[in-house]
């Protein structure tokens, strides 16, 4: 077990949270405790979780933000089955079975051996070299929609955190949500410094896009490095200058 996974397990065991215990023991889902400090510092009323996978980020958000609602988006059949079972009786969680992008269509998603590394883009050689075990196992056709099909500007009257973890498809998510960005206070997005998925946009592209729309970079968290100690990807936190 890696040091990172061991720290996560210790955090779960020390939390005394029955929902976290149930998720781990029944569904083998560990909450994304590495994001707790960011969530606590922002204290949003609404978390939009794009690329929810099996609910790792949502579990952390629900504990850290006891008054917040979470809207999850997840396209993969296997992940969605766990996600919907995990939060079946939780009225603070709304779940949609779709990917989010810049169009309304159906696309073949590339399924990774490590499910949370699956992507609407092709998995590149650098991804599998940097993160062994993330090779492709095949594809699955999923629906893709723009965020505005599910989230209205009226809903965004609440203080909102938009979290994006979509393995190289980040800019397409933001482009498809462009009409909503003026109403969103915070964006928390995983970005890469190098091309892990074919034809993906990099951190510099995401920064440029959001800077042009009135966001500022508030922090860089959870940086991953390769064997040579070079930064590969990280979680970027942006704040809307007009609203904050």
RAKA-V570612 format. One record per residue. N is the residue number from 1. RES is the residue in one small letter. OMEGA is omega in whole degrees, -180 to 180 (* if undefined). BURIAL is # if it has 9 or more other C-alpha atoms within 8 Angstrom, else .. Layout:
n=<N,N>
res=<RES,RES>
omega=<OMEGA,OMEGA>
burial=<BURIAL,BURIAL>
This chain:
n=<1,2,3,4,5,6,7,8,9,10,11,12,13,14,15,16,17,18,19,20,21,22,23,24,25,26,27,28,29,30,31,32,33,34,35,36,37,38,39,40,41,42,43,44,45,46,47,48,49,50,51,52,53,54,55,56,57,58,59,60,61,62,63,64,65,66,67,68,69,70,71,72,73,74,75,76,77,78,79,80,81,82,83,84,85,86,87,88,89,90,91,92,93,94,95,96,97,98,99,100,101,102,103,104,105,106,107,108,109,110,111,112,113,114,115,116,117,118,119,120,121,122,123,124,125,126,127,128,129,130,131,132,133,134,135,136,137,138,139,140,141,142,143,144,145,146,147,148,149,150,151,152,153,154,155,156,157,158,159,160,161,162,163,164,165,166,167,168,169,170,171,172,173,174,175,176,177,178,179,180,181,182,183,184,185,186,187,188,189,190,191,192,193,194,195,196,197,198,199,200,201,202,203,204,205,206,207,208,209,210,211,212,213,214,215,216,217,218,219,220,221,222,223,224,225,226,227,228,229,230,231,232,233,234,235,236,237,238,239,240,241,242,243,244>
res=<x,x,x,x,x,x,x,x,x,x,x,x,x,x,x,x,x,x,x,x,x,x,x,x,x,x,x,x,x,x,x,x,x,x,x,x,x,x,x,x,x,x,x,x,x,x,x,x,x,x,x,x,x,x,x,x,x,x,x,x,x,x,x,x,x,x,x,x,x,x,x,x,x,x,x,x,x,x,x,x,x,x,x,x,x,x,x,x,x,x,x,x,x,x,x,x,x,x,x,x,x,x,x,x,x,x,x,x,x,x,x,x,x,x,x,x,x,x,x,x,x,x,x,x,x,x,x,x,x,x,x,x,x,x,x,x,x,x,x,x,x,x,x,x,x,x,x,x,x,x,x,x,x,x,x,x,x,x,x,x,x,x,x,x,x,x,x,x,x,x,x,x,x,x,x,x,x,x,x,x,x,x,x,x,x,x,x,x,x,x,x,x,x,x,x,x,x,x,x,x,x,x,x,x,x,x,x,x,x,x,x,x,x,x,x,x,x,x,x,x,x,x,x,x,x,x,x,x,x,x,x,x,x,x,x,x,x,x,x,x,x,x,x,x>
omega=<-180,179,-180,180,179,178,180,180,179,179,180,-177,-180,-174,-176,-179,-175,179,177,178,-179,-180,-177,-174,-176,-174,-179,178,179,179,-178,-174,180,-180,-175,-176,177,180,-178,-178,-176,178,180,174,-178,174,174,-171,-179,-170,-173,-177,-177,175,-177,-179,-180,178,179,-178,-177,180,-176,-175,-172,-180,-176,170,-178,174,-174,174,-180,-176,-173,-179,-174,180,-179,180,178,-179,-178,177,-177,-175,-174,-175,-177,-176,175,-175,175,-173,177,180,178,167,178,-180,-176,180,176,-173,170,-175,174,176,179,-175,179,174,169,-167,-177,174,178,-174,171,173,178,179,-176,179,-179,177,-177,176,-177,-179,-177,179,-179,-179,-178,176,-177,-179,177,-180,-178,175,176,-179,172,-177,-178,176,-175,-175,-180,177,178,178,-177,172,175,173,-168,169,175,179,-178,177,-169,170,173,-176,-172,-176,178,176,-178,178,179,-180,-172,-177,-179,-169,180,-176,-176,-177,-172,173,-177,-168,174,-179,179,176,180,-173,178,178,-172,177,178,172,-174,-177,-179,179,180,179,-179,-179,-176,176,-179,-179,171,177,174,178,-177,-180,176,-171,170,-179,174,179,177,-176,179,179,-180,180,-178,-180,-180,176,-177,178,179,177,179,-175,-178,-174,-176,*>
burial=<.,.,.,.,.,#,.,#,#,.,#,#,.,.,.,.,.,.,.,#,#,#,#,#,.,.,#,.,#,#,#,#,#,.,#,#,.,.,#,#,.,.,.,#,#,#,#,#,#,#,#,#,#,#,#,#,#,#,#,#,#,#,.,#,#,.,.,#,#,#,#,#,#,#,#,#,.,.,#,#,.,#,#,#,.,#,.,.,.,.,.,.,#,.,#,.,#,#,#,#,#,#,.,#,.,.,#,#,#,#,#,#,#,#,#,.,#,#,#,#,#,.,#,#,.,#,#,#,.,.,.,.,.,#,#,#,.,.,.,#,.,#,#,#,#,#,#,#,.,.,.,#,.,.,.,#,.,.,#,#,#,#,#,#,#,#,#,#,#,#,#,#,#,#,#,#,#,.,.,#,.,#,#,#,#,#,#,#,#,#,#,#,#,.,#,#,#,#,.,#,#,#,#,.,#,#,#,.,#,#,#,.,.,#,#,#,#,.,.,#,.,.,#,.,#,#,.,.,.,.,#,#,#,#,#,#,#,#,#,#,.,.,.,.>
